[in-house]
Amino acid sequence: MKNIVTVQDAVTAFADFMEPTAAELDAIEQEAPLIAAEVDLLDAQIIMLDRTPTEVDARRIRRARHRVLAARRDLTNRTAGTSLPGGAA
């Protein structure tokens, strides 16, 4: 019988390097409204999977899509003035 050896040392050896940087956390925080809007849209779409869509369901989907578009627009407008590191555009 072979012994099973843990690979914890190999996995956790790079744990310090795998943490998100402050810039990455800031980017996630800026995208949070868009992420929330996309989750709401997905929830509305999932609700409609197992039943016949009603007018209320259609409105819910339409409103969720509009919230996603508005969140994307706002995020794009906020990040339009910022430059990416390394001079990339």
Buried (B, 14 or more C-beta within 10 A) or exposed (E): EEEEEEEEEEEEEEEEEEEEEEEEEEBEEBBEBBEEBBEBBEEBBEEBEEEEEEEEBEEBBEEBBEBBEEBBEBBEEEEEEEEEEEEEE
